[in-house]
Amino acid sequence: MVYEAQREPLRSIYIALQAAHTCLILTPLWTISSIPRMLRPRLSLSLSCRAGPITKEPDHRAIPDASGVKSVWLEPTPQLLVGDVARWAEQADVRPISIPGYWYDKDGCDTPIGAPPEEGEKVVLYLHGSAFIALSAHPHNLTGACIPTVLRHAPAKRGLAVEYRLTDPASNANPFPAALIDCIAGYHYLIDIVDFAPENIILLGDSAGGNLALALARYIIDNITELSTRMKLPPTPPSYSMVLLSPWCDLGTSHETPGSSALNFWYDSMPDLHCHASFKGFPRTFVAVGTAERFMDMSHTLAQKMKRDLGDAKVVYREAQDAVHAYMYLPF
């Protein structure tokens, strides 16, 4: 029905019916049925827990006017498209374009946009989630809470969020590898334009952004020799850090087994994803996931496979008790 109702008047009728159904029927029903704690999806959840408001989201086409937001246009990097990604981009007719990037500061800091780094300064490169089809890197979006939260605990005083192109499920606009190409542009901006050392970058991704972080790390490893001749990278993979929050890492159905988190926690999020490749050469990695989300099992598998190839010292895995998907930036 969603895809059939793309044109007027069906679109307006569908939205009106869904809004009325949600506000007048579902919301009261959910509220009443959740009063007994034993009927809630997780016993530890309070009635005040919510995912956040539904709002219109910025995208890659423009930088909205907003007070206090630090933004920059990230230039396209066709010279950095090599290997399989270059071939896939040609097959999908995807080209590098200029996209927005948003700077975030640690509490108490106010670094000018694109200011050169101090000696040894670290920076966060953030790739937001939401299935490659929704949300935004803009500070006023739901995901805008992610970088500030991480910066409170990270040895960095600023971070850059990439407003990568989202794929439209209806029109198939911006297919893979459009989002990855845009992430490469953000990586290039920090290293070649702002002049951060590759080893001082903290690659941060949540949900689908975690998938992009893994893809970017793989891209760097597989093409490091050629990339080192085109940007400020060493001829071997740099030793940086990666943080994966509720990563969507198994794009198949290998974790949809009886008793798995993918099937048990149907209320949490969409179906899951899982990696089979070698992780040799990957950076130090921290993986965080909630025990009440569909991605828990695949995240555990990811961490185990990374530990197998990198060693226990380079991989830290943490499960947050009763936490749902992408709990790090939810308002409770």
N, C-alpha and C positions, 0 to 999 in steps of 0.2 A: 504493500500500500504506500509506503514512504516514497518509493521511486516512481510509482504511478501518479502520484499527486505533485508533480513538479510544476505544472502549469495552472494558471488561474482558469476558472474559479475553484478548482479542486484543492489547490494549495491552501487558500484562505479557509475553506470549509474544514479541511483536515486539521489545520492548526487550531481553529476555534473549538472544534470538537475535542481535540486532545487536551487543550487548556482547561475546558470545562470539566472534562472527565477527571483530570488530575487534581484540580482545585476543589471540586465539589464532591467527588466520590473517593478517589484514591487517598488523598492527603488525610481527610478525616478517618477513613478506614484504617490506614497505616498507624495514625496516632492512637486511636482507640485500641487497636490490636496490640500495640507495643507498650501499653500501660503496664501489663504484667511483665516483669523483667524476664520471666522464663520463656516468653514468646518472641523475644528479640533475637535477631540473627546471631549476636554475641551478647552474652550476659553482662559484660562489662560496659556496654554502650549505654549512655544516658539519652533521655528524650531530646536533649538540646543538641545532640550531634547532628551535623548536616554537612553536605558536600560543598555548598556554596551557592551563590546566586547565579541565575542564567542571564548572561549579558551578551551583547554584540561584541565580537572580538576583532581586534586589529589583525591585519595579515601582512604579507610581504609586499603588497602593492603600494603602501604609503606609510608614512610615520605620522600618527595622529598628534595634534597639538595637545600637549598636556604639561602643566606646570611641574617643574622639578624633575622631568624625565630627561636623562642623558642618552641621546641617540646618535647614530652614525650610519651612513650608507656604506655597506661592504661591497667593494668592487668585484665584478666577476673575474674568475681565474681560469680561463680556458687553457692556459699554459700548464696547469697542474692536473689536467685530465689525462691520465695514462692508464695503460693496462686494461683490465676487464671493464672498469667503470667507464672509460672512454668508449669502449665498444658498446656497452649497454646504453649509454647516453645517445649514441648515434642511432641505435636500433629503435629507441623510444622517442627519437626526435626531441631530446631535451637539451637545452643550451644553458650555459651559465648566464646569470643576470645579476644586476645589482639588487641587494636585499637589505633590509634594516638590521641593525644590531643595537642592543640596548645595554648600556653600562649600569652596573649596580655598585654601590659603595658599602663597605662595612660600616656599622653604626659608629658615628663620630668622625668618619672620614669624608672628605669631599675632594676627590682627585679629579682634575680637569679631564675632559674627554680626550682619550688617546695620548695622555701624558706618558713620556718615556719612563720605563720602570726604574726603580732604585736598584742598587746592587743586590742581586739575589732575590729580588721580589717575585713572589708567586702570583698567579692569576687563575681565576676559574673560567672555564669555557663551558657554558651551559646549553644543553639541548633539551628542550621541553618535551613532554609526552602528550598523549591523547590520540593514539592509534594512527598517527600521521595525517589525520583528517580534521583536527580541531585544536582549540586553545591557541595561545600566543606567547611570545617571549616578552611582550610588553609588561612593564612593572605593575600596571593596574589590572592585569589579568590574574586569574586564579593561580597560575604557576609563578606569579611574581613573588610569592612568599618563599620560594625554594632557595634561591641564591642567598638572600639575607640570612635565612636559617643556617645554611651551610657556612657562610662567612663568619658567623659567630663562633664556629668551632674550627675553622680552617686557618692555616698560616698564610692567609691572603687578605688584602684589604679592598679588593675590587674584583668584579667578574663581568664577563661579556655574555649576553644571551643572544643566540642567533635566531632571527625570524625567518626560518627556512620555509620553503613553499609547501603548502598542504595539498594533499591529493583530494580531489573532489570525487566521491564515490559515484555520483550521478553522471558526470561528464568525462571522468577519467583524466581530468586535467592534472598536470604536474606529476606524472608517474615516476616510479623509481627509475633512475637514481637522482631525481631532482633534489630531494631533501639532503642527500649525502653530498652532492655537489655544493650546496649552500653551506654545509658544515665545513667543507674544505676551505671555502672562502673565509669563514670566521677564523679558522686555524691559521691561514695565511696572514690575515690581518694582524693577529696578535704577534706573530713571529717576524714577518717581513716589514710591516708598517709601524707597529708600536714598538717593536724590537725586544719582545720578551724572549728569553732563552727557552728552547723547546722543553728542557728538563724542568722548567718552572711552571709549566701549565698543568692545572688540575682539571681533567676532563670529567664533567658532571652530566649525567643523563638520567631522567626518570621515565619509567614505563617505555613507550616507544622511543623516547630520547635515549634510554639506555641501550636500545637496539642500535640507534645511530652512533652512539659512543663506541660500541663494539665494532661497528662497521668502519668508523673512522680509524680506530686503532688498527684494524686489519688492513685497511688501505695503506696506512703509513708503513706497516711492516712489509707488506707484499711489494711495495713500490719505492722503498727507501733509497735504493741506489739511484734511480732516475730522479726522484723528487729532490735529492740532495744537490743535484746540478741545477735545479730550477728555483729553489728557495733556501733559506738559511737553516738547513738541516744537516746533521752529520751523516756520513755514509752508512752508519748502522742505526737501528731504532733507538731513539732517545729514551732515557730513563725518567719518565714522568709519572704522574699518578692518575688513577681513574676511580670515580665514585659512581656506582650504579644503584639507583634507588628504585625498588620494585621493577627491575628490568624485564622488558618483554623480549625474551631471548630465544624462545622456541616458536618459530613461525608455523610449525606443523601441529600434529595432534598426538605426539609421542607421550605427552603427560596426561592425556585424557583416559585414565584407567580407573577401575573401581576403587573407591576410597581416596582418590587423589584430590588435591586442593582444587584442581581445575573443574571437577564435577561437584565436589561437596559445597564449594563456596560460589554457587551459581549467581548469587545476589551481588557479588562484588564487582565484577568487571567482565570484559570480553574474553573469548577463548585465548589460549596461550601459545608459546613459542620455545624452541630448544636447540642449542648449538652442538655440532658434531666435530668441528674442525679442531686442529691443534692450537693451543694458546701459547706456544713458545714464542718469546719475544714480546709478549704483552706487558704492559706496565704494572706497577703495584696497584692492586685493586681492592676496594672496599665495596661489598655487596650488602644492601639492607633491604629487608622485605618484611611484610606483616604476616602473622600466622593465620589471619582471617581473610586472606586474598587468594585469588586463583593462580597467581604467579609464584606462590611459595615453593612448590615442588621444582619447577623449572629453575628458579633462582638457586635452590640448593644444589641441583645438578650442575648448573653453571659453575658455582663456587668449587665444587668437588673436582670438576674437570680442569679448572684453572689451577687448583692446588696440585693436581697431578703433574701438570706441565711446568708450573712456575715454582712450586714448593710452598709449604705452609707459611713461611715467613713473608711472602709477597701477596698473600690473599687473606682478607679478613671477611668473615661472613657473620651477619647479625640478624636474628629474627626478633621483631618487636611483638610482644604478646598481645593478641586480640586486635592488632592493628590491621586496617583495611588497605586496599591498594593505594599507593602514592599518598600515604598518610602524612608525609613530611610537610605538605603545604595545605592540608585541610585545616579549616578554622576551628579546631577543637583539640 
